[in-house]
Amino acid sequence: MKRIFLIILTSVILVGCTEEVDTSDRYVFKDKTIMQYLEGKDYYSEYVMLLGHVPVSEISKTTLKQLLSARGHYTVFAPTNDAVQAYLDTLYNQGLITEPTWDGFTSEEDKDSIFRVIVFNSILDSGDQQAFDILDFPDHEHEFGQANMNDRKLRVFYGTEDPDSISINGTSLVNKKNRGITLTNGYIHQVESVIAPSNDRMGEFIALWARNPKSGYSVMSKLIMACGLVDTLNAFRDDTWEYLYLTGGVQDLPKHTSVGQIGTIPRHRYYGFTLFAETDHFWEETLGKNVEEIEVKDVCDYLKQSGLFDHVDGTTFGEDYSDQMNFLNQFVTYHLIPQRIGREKLVIHYNELGYNYTQNSSPTVPICDFYQTMGLPRLIKTYESRESKGIYLNRFPVLRNGVGRFSKSQENLNDYHESGDFYALSGLATAPDENQGVKVLTYSETGTDNSSVANGIVYPIEHLLCWSENVVNQMANQRIRIDAGCMMPELMNNDIRSHRAYYSYGATNCRGIPTNYRYIENIEIKDGTLFYYLPGYLSSWHNLQGDEYNIIGRYDFTMKLPPVPRSGQYEIRFGVATGSRVRSMAQVYFGSDPDMMPAAGIPMDLRLGGLEKRDGSVTTDSGVGWEADTDDQEHNDEVAKRMRAKGFMKAPNLWTNSMGSSNSIRTFHYMTRRIVVSTYLTPYQNYYIRFKSVLDLEDREFYMDYFEYVAKEVYDNPNVPEDIW
């Protein structure tokens, strides 16, 4: 049955820009539940029947009808009888049922499956938090923060000429009159067709697109198939975790010692993928052929002639495309991230200077994330700023950062906005303007769908994306700041990281990761370690993107770190928030063999801040040497040198402790960076870092937020010093 949903997914009908939505013609029934309202309308009778037949889960006898009759916060996209009939007509026309009625199913199992498809995809359960009114819908082509009961994220499309026209997934039109209906337990939005996203996985779509020149992605799909990645891209869910969760084999973590909330473990362990794909139109223009005529060999010949892979030692140019050192494999896997990242999370805006998430403001200062791609270990940079007017990959602009040409002796600009210039190329590039980046396009810009499949999402891009020699050098010549969540694909794939569907800090937000099963592949967590993730949303915390990780107890855990771009001397830094007596002290170990890592210096004491002592008291002389910035740059430089000699640095100037604030975290003495490793590193090599408690106390917290990779050419540049951002 899953094949029938491909047509529904790919036939996007309404697109455009988010504008003012008319909410003047809305119904309010605060004395009725969702179920009472539905039962009172004849045109929902089919939907009501389905709700009464489908249980809320495999292990519950409670029906969805009972659920929607009870207290809660539900967003219901209710299909009319005509919408349900149109869906049955589609199944019949596809030859999947014998007649366009419920009697047309040849088995009760198939009919029950369709029942679930219709109702599970129509309901968002927000738990203790508010449901989605029409004004709470996300921006154009963005996903709801909350998944539906089928664990799928729904996207919103607004009409091009009529922004008041809204569709879900681009296929199910929301009725202009019967929407935003306010009820005691949520909202109803009537839809004119059944919401039925495909259950196919990315690998299955790739196989279909490769045979369909009208798909928009047939060339890239052929390349992926040639590299033997289809089975990999079909990974969907860890069934072992499902069994352990349902049978109690994994348990919630006890209450967090200071937050006082249970660390709820994830319900699922899904796999996910993001594919950035050059469209067929790009390949037609580049190769001068119609898409129907383009073969894998044509692309291979083009890539070989480009010389873009010669800088990677050990690159092979044969036809064994499954080898990660093969040039085509390198090209294809650089387009893939093993995380399903919705558009609203490609660049996570939250508390950067000048930005206010709750007011849905436009981007301000540049924000970027770094993700490790599939295949050969490499990094890809996602980026957005006010000046970029969109999301880009590997964009390298010259920023007004107060150093170099923008130092006080020259232009004296230090607001961190784009200057309008870009760095000169440094090595072979895909194009003279490669440093302007590769734009991640929208449907309305290309006519090619940003396809969302069961285990992934595909974004069209406008130019050739490649790990070129220039990209390598540009990446190495900047400070690489990585949120710890970027290293944990499972958090993004399972809707844990930066989950903004919750509008207050509630008990369901404190998440726990058990030790008796390796939920996060990149982290080995030893017994005695309590590993918590705290979103910190609207909590005015000082953390990058607002969230943090607390590891409590006699902890011992090892993380795989992202790769470096090129060989050289690097500092690895660690962001710390002190200001609390409950912080811990850890011995750091670092190396390329996770089982044999030497200690990296003396233990790192997270109780010590710029002016904090181990007992939590604040003094003017903690031994770290922190002083607030002044207008005297020489004095500031002297303070920085003094702190670096102790292994400390001030916090970055990029974000604040509360959204919309102008107070940078750099001004807070309890926010610092620690230089934990300084050593020679090589690319395409896995490195690991281990943190082990040296305090024999159960309630102490190890704080984790972000890491920085900084090459010597950046932190020890005699001509252009490292900026404060």
C-alpha positions in Angstrom: 0.0 0.0 0.0 2.9 2.4 0.6 3.6 3.0 -3.1 0.3 4.8 -3.5 1.5 7.7 -1.4 4.3 8.8 -3.7 1.9 10.6 -6.0 0.4 12.4 -3.0 3.8 13.5 -1.7 5.2 14.8 -4.9 2.2 16.7 -6.3 2.7 20.0 -4.4 0.0 22.4 -5.4 0.3 25.6 -3.4 3.5 27.6 -2.6 4.6 31.1 -1.7 5.6 33.5 1.0 4.2 33.8 4.5 2.0 36.9 4.9 -0.8 38.0 7.1 -3.4 35.2 7.6 -7.0 36.2 7.9 -8.5 34.9 11.2 -11.6 37.0 11.3 -14.0 34.3 10.3 -13.3 31.8 13.0 -15.5 29.7 15.2 -15.0 29.4 19.0 -16.7 26.6 20.9 -15.0 26.7 24.3 -17.8 24.6 25.8 -17.2 21.6 23.5 -14.5 19.0 23.0 -13.1 18.3 19.6 -15.0 15.0 19.5 -18.3 16.7 20.3 -17.8 19.2 17.6 -17.0 16.6 15.0 -20.0 14.5 15.9 -22.2 17.5 15.5 -21.3 17.9 11.8 -22.6 15.4 9.3 -19.8 16.1 6.8 -17.3 14.6 9.3 -19.2 11.3 9.8 -16.7 9.2 8.0 -13.8 10.7 10.0 -15.8 10.2 13.2 -16.3 6.5 12.3 -12.5 6.0 11.7 -11.6 7.7 15.0 -13.9 5.2 16.8 -12.1 2.2 15.2 -8.4 3.1 15.7 -6.7 2.6 19.0 -4.1 5.2 20.1 -1.3 2.6 20.1 -0.5 -1.1 19.6 -0.6 -1.7 23.3 -3.8 0.3 24.2 -7.5 -0.3 23.7 -8.3 3.4 24.0 -9.5 4.7 20.7 -8.7 8.1 19.1 -12.4 9.0 19.6 -11.9 8.6 23.3 -8.7 10.5 23.2 -10.3 13.5 21.5 -13.1 13.4 24.0 -10.7 13.9 26.9 -8.6 16.8 28.2 -5.5 17.6 26.2 -4.0 19.9 23.6 -4.7 18.5 20.1 -4.4 19.9 16.6 -6.7 18.1 14.3 -6.7 18.4 10.5 -10.1 16.9 9.9 -10.9 15.6 6.4 -14.5 15.9 5.2 -16.5 13.0 3.9 -15.7 14.2 0.4 -12.0 14.1 1.2 -12.2 10.6 2.5 -14.1 9.5 -0.6 -11.6 11.1 -2.9 -8.9 9.2 -1.1 -10.8 5.9 -1.7 -11.2 6.9 -5.3 -7.4 7.3 -5.6 -6.9 3.8 -4.1 -9.4 2.3 -6.6 -7.9 4.1 -9.6 -4.5 2.7 -8.6 -6.0 -0.8 -8.6 -5.3 -1.3 -4.9 -9.0 -1.9 -3.9 -11.8 -3.6 -5.9 -14.3 -0.7 -5.5 -14.1 2.9 -4.1 -15.7 2.0 -0.7 -14.6 0.4 2.5 -15.9 -2.9 1.1 -13.3 -2.8 -1.6 -10.4 -4.0 0.6 -9.5 -7.6 0.2 -8.3 -8.0 3.8 -9.1 -6.4 7.1 -5.4 -5.8 7.7 -5.1 -3.5 4.7 -8.3 -1.7 5.7 -7.1 -1.2 9.2 -3.8 0.1 7.8 -5.6 2.8 5.8 -7.7 3.7 8.8 -4.5 4.4 10.7 -3.0 6.3 7.8 -5.9 8.7 7.7 -6.3 9.4 11.4 -2.7 9.2 12.7 -1.5 11.7 10.1 -4.4 14.1 10.9 -3.6 14.6 14.7 -0.8 16.4 16.5 -0.8 15.7 20.3 1.0 18.5 22.1 0.9 16.9 25.5 1.0 19.5 28.2 1.7 22.3 25.9 -0.6 24.3 23.6 -2.0 23.1 20.4 -1.5 24.9 17.1 -3.9 27.7 16.3 -3.8 29.1 12.7 -1.5 31.9 13.9 0.9 29.4 15.4 1.6 27.7 12.0 5.2 27.7 11.0 6.7 29.7 8.1 6.5 28.8 4.5 7.8 25.3 3.8 8.7 24.8 7.4 7.6 21.9 9.6 5.5 21.9 12.7 7.6 21.5 15.8 5.4 18.7 16.9 5.2 15.4 14.9 1.8 13.9 14.2 0.6 10.7 15.8 2.3 8.8 12.9 5.6 10.4 14.0 5.8 12.4 10.8 6.5 16.1 10.6 3.9 18.1 8.5 5.0 21.1 6.4 3.0 24.2 5.7 2.7 25.9 2.3 1.2 29.4 1.7 -0.3 30.5 -1.6 1.8 32.6 -3.9 -0.9 35.1 -4.9 -3.1 34.5 -1.9 -1.1 34.1 1.3 -4.3 33.3 3.2 -4.4 30.1 1.2 -2.8 27.4 3.3 -2.1 23.7 2.5 -0.5 20.9 4.5 2.4 19.2 2.8 1.4 21.2 -0.3 -1.5 18.7 -1.0 -4.2 19.1 1.6 -5.9 22.5 1.4 -7.0 24.0 4.7 -10.6 25.3 4.4 -10.5 29.1 4.9 -13.8 29.2 6.9 -13.6 26.0 9.0 -10.1 26.5 10.4 -8.8 27.7 13.8 -12.0 26.3 15.4 -11.3 26.7 19.1 -12.4 23.9 21.4 -11.8 22.9 25.0 -9.0 20.5 24.1 -7.5 22.0 21.0 -8.1 23.2 17.5 -9.8 21.8 14.3 -8.6 22.8 10.9 -10.7 21.3 8.1 -8.8 19.9 5.1 -10.1 19.2 1.7 -8.0 16.1 1.1 -6.6 13.4 3.3 -3.1 14.0 4.7 -1.2 10.9 3.7 2.6 11.4 3.5 4.4 8.5 1.9 5.8 5.7 4.0 8.5 5.1 1.5 12.1 5.6 2.7 14.8 7.7 1.0 16.5 4.7 -0.6 13.2 3.6 -2.1 12.5 7.1 -3.4 16.0 7.2 -4.9 15.3 4.0 -6.8 12.0 5.5 -8.1 13.5 8.9 -9.0 16.4 7.3 -10.9 13.8 5.8 -13.3 11.8 9.0 -13.5 13.3 11.9 -15.5 10.4 14.1 -14.4 11.3 13.7 -10.7 13.8 16.5 -10.7 16.4 14.4 -9.0 17.0 11.5 -11.4 20.7 12.3 -12.1 21.6 12.5 -8.4 19.5 9.4 -7.8 21.5 7.5 -10.4 24.8 8.6 -8.7 23.6 7.4 -5.3 22.6 4.0 -6.7 26.0 3.7 -8.4 27.6 4.2 -5.0 25.5 1.4 -3.5 23.9 3.6 -0.9 20.2 2.7 -1.4 20.1 0.1 1.4 21.9 2.5 3.8 19.3 5.2 3.0 16.5 2.8 3.7 17.4 2.6 7.4 14.4 3.7 9.4 14.1 2.6 13.0 16.1 0.6 15.6 13.7 -2.3 16.4 15.8 -3.5 19.2 15.3 -0.1 21.0 11.5 -0.4 20.2 11.4 -3.8 22.0 13.4 -2.6 25.0 11.2 0.4 25.4 8.0 -1.5 25.2 9.2 -4.2 27.6 10.8 -1.9 30.1 14.3 -2.9 29.2 15.3 0.7 29.3 14.2 3.2 31.9 13.8 6.9 32.5 16.6 8.5 34.4 15.9 9.6 38.0 15.1 13.2 38.7 17.8 15.7 37.7 19.6 16.8 40.9 19.1 20.5 40.4 16.3 20.8 37.8 14.2 18.3 39.7 12.7 16.6 36.6 12.8 13.0 35.5 15.0 12.4 32.4 12.4 10.8 30.1 14.0 8.5 27.6 13.0 8.7 23.9 10.1 6.6 22.7 11.9 5.7 19.4 15.3 5.5 17.9 14.8 6.6 14.3 17.5 7.0 11.7 17.4 9.9 9.3 19.1 11.5 6.4 19.4 14.9 4.7 20.3 15.1 1.0 21.4 18.3 -0.7 20.9 17.6 -4.4 21.8 19.4 -7.6 18.6 19.3 -9.7 18.2 17.7 -13.1 18.0 21.2 -14.5 21.5 22.0 -13.2 22.9 18.9 -14.8 21.2 19.6 -18.1 22.8 23.0 -18.2 26.1 21.8 -17.0 26.5 18.8 -19.3 24.5 20.1 -22.3 22.3 17.1 -22.5 18.6 16.3 -21.8 18.1 14.6 -18.5 16.9 11.5 -20.2 20.3 11.1 -21.9 22.5 11.8 -18.9 24.2 8.7 -17.5 26.5 8.1 -14.6 29.5 8.1 -16.9 28.7 11.6 -18.1 28.9 13.0 -14.6 32.0 10.9 -13.8 33.8 12.3 -16.9 32.9 15.9 -15.9 34.1 15.4 -12.3 37.3 13.7 -13.4 38.1 16.6 -15.7 37.4 19.2 -13.0 40.4 18.0 -10.9 38.4 18.8 -7.7 39.4 15.6 -6.0 43.1 15.6 -6.7 43.8 17.3 -3.3 42.6 14.3 -1.3 45.5 11.9 -0.8 44.5 8.3 -1.8 41.6 9.3 -4.1 40.9 6.6 -6.7 39.3 7.1 -10.1 38.2 3.7 -11.0 34.6 2.3 -11.2 34.4 0.9 -7.7 32.1 3.7 -6.6 31.2 2.0 -3.3 34.8 2.7 -2.0 34.7 5.8 0.1 38.0 6.9 -1.4 36.5 6.8 -4.9 36.0 10.2 -6.4 32.3 9.7 -7.2 31.7 8.3 -3.7 33.4 11.3 -2.2 31.2 13.6 -4.3 27.9 11.9 -3.5 28.4 11.3 0.2 29.4 15.0 0.7 25.8 15.7 -0.2 24.5 13.5 2.6 24.2 14.1 6.4 23.0 11.2 8.6 20.4 13.4 10.2 16.9 14.4 9.1 17.1 18.2 9.4 14.0 20.2 8.7 14.4 23.6 7.0 13.8 25.5 10.3 16.7 23.6 11.9 19.3 23.7 9.1 20.4 26.9 10.9 19.1 27.1 14.4 18.3 30.7 15.4 17.6 31.3 19.0 19.5 33.8 21.2 22.1 35.4 18.9 22.6 39.1 19.2 19.6 41.1 18.1 17.4 38.0 17.5 14.2 37.2 19.3 12.8 33.7 18.6 9.4 34.4 20.2 8.8 37.3 17.9 9.8 35.3 14.8 12.2 38.0 13.7 14.4 37.8 10.6 18.0 36.7 10.9 20.5 39.2 12.4 24.2 38.3 12.8 25.4 35.2 10.9 24.7 31.8 12.5 26.2 28.6 11.3 26.3 24.9 12.2 28.8 22.2 11.2 27.8 18.7 10.5 29.8 15.6 9.6 28.8 14.2 6.2 28.5 10.5 5.3 31.4 8.6 3.7 34.9 10.1 4.2 34.9 12.2 7.4 34.3 15.8 6.4 32.4 18.8 7.6 29.7 20.8 5.8 28.7 24.3 7.0 25.1 25.5 7.1 24.8 29.3 7.3 22.3 32.1 7.4 22.5 35.8 8.0 20.5 39.0 7.4 22.5 39.7 4.3 22.4 36.1 2.8 18.6 36.2 2.4 18.4 32.5 2.6 20.3 29.4 3.9 23.6 28.5 2.3 26.1 25.7 2.4 29.8 26.6 2.8 29.5 30.3 2.6 32.6 32.3 3.5 31.9 36.0 3.7 34.3 38.7 5.1 32.6 39.7 8.4 32.8 43.1 10.1 34.5 41.5 13.1 36.8 44.2 14.5 40.0 42.7 13.3 42.0 42.9 10.1 40.6 45.6 7.7 37.8 46.2 10.3 40.2 46.9 13.3 40.2 50.2 15.1 43.1 51.4 13.1 41.2 50.9 9.9 37.4 50.9 9.4 36.6 50.3 13.1 33.5 48.2 12.5 32.7 45.3 14.8 29.0 44.4 14.5 29.7 41.0 12.9 27.5 41.5 9.9 28.6 40.7 6.3 30.7 43.3 4.7 29.6 42.5 1.2 33.0 41.0 0.3 34.0 37.3 0.3 37.4 35.7 0.9 39.7 35.2 -2.0 39.9 31.6 -3.3 42.5 29.5 -1.7 43.0 26.5 -4.0 41.0 24.9 -6.8 37.3 25.7 -6.6 34.1 24.8 -8.4 33.6 28.4 -9.6 35.2 31.8 -9.0 32.3 32.7 -6.7 32.4 29.5 -4.7 32.9 31.3 -1.4 29.5 32.9 -1.8 28.2 29.4 -0.9 25.6 27.1 -2.4 22.1 28.2 -1.7 19.5 25.7 -0.3 16.6 26.4 -2.6 12.8 26.3 -1.8 10.1 24.8 -3.9 8.9 28.2 -5.1 12.5 28.9 -6.4 12.9 25.7 -8.4 9.6 23.9 -8.9 11.3 20.9 -7.5 9.8 19.6 -4.3 11.7 19.7 -1.0 10.7 16.1 -0.7 10.0 14.8 2.8 10.1 11.1 3.1 9.6 8.8 6.0 13.3 8.8 7.1 14.7 11.9 5.4 14.3 15.2 3.6 15.8 16.3 0.2 16.7 19.9 -0.6 17.5 21.2 -4.1 20.6 23.3 -4.4 21.6 25.8 -7.1 25.3 25.1 -7.7 27.8 22.3 -7.6 28.5 21.2 -4.0 32.0 19.8 -3.5 34.7 19.3 -0.8 37.1 21.3 -3.0 40.6 22.4 -2.1 39.3 25.9 -1.6 36.5 24.8 0.8 39.0 22.8 2.8 41.2 25.8 3.2 38.4 28.2 3.9 37.0 25.9 6.6 40.5 25.5 8.2 41.1 29.3 8.1 38.1 30.1 10.4 37.1 29.2 13.9 34.8 26.1 13.8 32.3 26.2 16.6 30.2 23.1 16.9 27.1 22.7 19.1 27.5 19.4 20.9 24.1 18.3 19.4 25.6 18.4 15.9 27.7 15.4 17.0 24.6 13.4 18.1 22.4 12.5 15.0 19.9 10.6 17.2 18.8 13.8 18.9 17.8 15.5 15.6 16.4 12.3 14.1 14.1 11.8 17.1 13.0 15.3 17.5 14.9 15.9 20.8 17.4 18.7 19.9 16.0 22.2 19.7 12.4 21.0 19.9 10.5 24.3 20.0 7.0 22.9 20.0 6.9 23.3 23.7 6.4 26.9 24.8 7.5 26.6 28.4 10.0 24.6 30.3 8.1 21.5 31.4 8.8 18.1 32.9 8.6 16.4 29.5 11.5 18.5 28.2 14.3 17.0 30.4 15.5 14.0 28.4 17.6 11.1 29.5 20.0 8.7 27.7 20.4 5.3 29.3 23.7 3.5 29.8 22.5 -0.1 29.2 22.0 0.6 25.5 24.0 2.7 23.1 21.3 5.1 22.0 23.8 7.7 20.7 26.2 6.0 18.4 28.9 8.6 18.8 29.0 8.4 22.6 30.0 5.5 24.8 28.4 6.0 28.3 29.7 3.9 31.2 27.7 2.7 34.1 27.2 5.3 36.9 26.7 8.1 34.3 23.4 10.0 34.2 23.3 11.7 30.8 20.6 14.5 30.5 19.6 16.8 27.7 18.0 20.1 28.8 16.4 22.2 26.0 16.3 25.3 28.2 13.7 27.0 26.0 12.7 30.4 27.3 14.8 29.9 30.4 17.3 32.7 29.7 20.2 30.4 29.9 23.5 31.5 28.6 24.0 28.5 26.3 24.6 28.5 22.5 21.1 27.8 21.1 19.7 27.8 24.6 20.2 24.1 25.4 22.8 22.1 27.3 23.9 18.7 28.4 24.3 17.7 32.1 26.1 14.5 33.0 25.8 13.7 36.6 27.3 11.1 39.1 30.6 9.3 38.9 30.4 9.7 35.2 32.7 8.4 32.5 31.9 8.8 28.8 33.7 9.0 25.5 32.6 11.0 22.5 33.7 10.8 18.8 34.6 14.3 17.6 34.1 15.7 14.2 37.0 15.7 11.7 39.4 18.6 11.0 39.5 20.0 7.4 43.3 19.8 6.9 46.5 18.9 8.7 47.9 21.3 11.3 48.2 22.4 14.9 44.8 22.9 16.5 43.3 24.0 19.7 40.1 22.1 20.8 38.1 24.3 23.2 35.2 23.6 25.4 32.5 26.1 26.4 31.8 26.3 30.2 29.1 28.0 32.3 30.2 28.1 36.0 28.2 30.1 38.5 27.1 27.0 40.4 28.5 24.9 43.3 27.0 21.7 41.7 29.5 21.8 38.8 32.0 19.0 38.6 35.6 18.3 37.8 36.8 15.9 35.1 39.9 14.4 33.7 40.1 14.8 30.0 41.5 12.2 27.7 42.1 12.6 23.9 43.3 10.5 21.0 42.5 8.5 17.9 42.0 5.2 19.7 38.9 5.3 22.0 40.3 2.4 24.1 43.8 3.9 24.6 43.7 7.6 25.1 46.3 9.5 27.2 45.3 12.2 29.7 45.1 15.7 28.3 46.6 17.9 30.9 45.4 18.3 34.5 41.7 17.8 35.4 39.3 20.5 34.2 37.5 22.1 37.1 34.1 23.4 36.0 33.6 25.1 39.3 36.2 27.7 38.4 35.1 30.7 36.3 36.5 34.0 35.4 35.9 35.2 39.0 34.5 32.1 40.6 36.3 30.0 43.2 35.7 26.3 43.8 33.3 27.0 46.7 31.0 29.1 44.4 32.1 32.4 45.9 33.0 35.3 43.6 36.3 37.2 44.1 38.2 39.8 42.2 41.2 37.5 42.0 40.2 33.9 41.2 43.6 33.2 39.6 42.1 33.1 36.1 42.7 36.8 35.4 39.3 37.7 34.0 38.5 41.4 33.5 35.7 43.0 31.6 36.6 44.4 28.1 37.5 48.1 27.9 38.1 50.6 25.1 41.8 50.0 25.6 42.6 47.2 23.1 46.1 46.7 24.4 44.7 46.1 27.9 42.2 43.7 26.5 44.9 41.8 24.7 46.9 41.6 27.9 43.9 40.1 29.8 43.4 37.6 27.0 47.1 36.5 27.2 46.9 36.2 30.9 43.8 34.0 30.7 45.2 31.8 27.9 48.3 31.1 30.1 45.8 29.5 32.5 44.0 27.6 29.7 41.0 30.0 29.8 39.4 32.3 27.3 36.4 34.7 27.6 33.1 33.6 26.2 32.2 34.5 22.6 30.4 37.8 21.8 27.9 36.1 19.5 24.9 35.3 21.7 23.2 36.5 24.8 21.5 35.1 27.9 18.0 36.0 26.7 16.4 36.4 23.4 16.5 40.0 22.1 19.1 41.1 24.7 22.0 43.2 23.8 24.1 41.8 26.7 26.6 39.4 25.1 27.6 36.4 27.2 31.2 37.7 26.9 30.3 40.2 29.6 29.6 37.5 32.1 32.6 36.3 34.1 31.1 32.9 34.8 31.0 32.1 31.0 34.4 31.0 29.7 36.1 28.7 27.2 38.7 26.1 28.2 41.5 25.1 25.9 41.4 21.4 26.6 43.7 20.1 23.8 46.4 21.6 21.7 48.0 19.2 19.2 48.7 18.3 15.6 45.6 16.8 13.9 45.1 15.3 10.4 42.0 15.2 8.2 39.9 12.1 7.5 40.8 10.7 10.9 38.4 10.0 13.8 39.3 11.5 17.1 37.8 10.9 20.5 37.5 12.8 23.8 36.8 11.2 27.2 35.5 12.9 30.3 35.8 11.1 33.6 34.8 12.5 37.0 37.5 12.9 39.6 35.1 13.8 42.4 33.6 11.1 44.5 30.2 12.7 44.6 26.9 11.6 43.1 25.2 15.0 42.6 27.8 17.0 40.7 27.1 18.1 37.1 29.4 18.0 34.1 28.2 20.8 31.8 28.5 20.5 28.1 27.4 23.0 25.4 29.8 23.5 22.4 33.3 22.8 21.1 35.6 24.8 19.0 38.3 23.7 16.6 40.7 26.5 15.9 43.8 26.1 13.7 47.1 27.8 14.7 46.7 30.1 11.6 43.6 31.5 13.3 44.5 31.7 17.0 48.1 32.7 16.5 47.9 34.8 13.3 50.5 37.7 13.6 48.6 39.8 11.1 44.9 39.3 11.8 44.2 38.2 15.4 41.3 36.0 16.3 38.1 38.0 16.8 36.0 38.1 19.9 32.9 36.6 18.3 
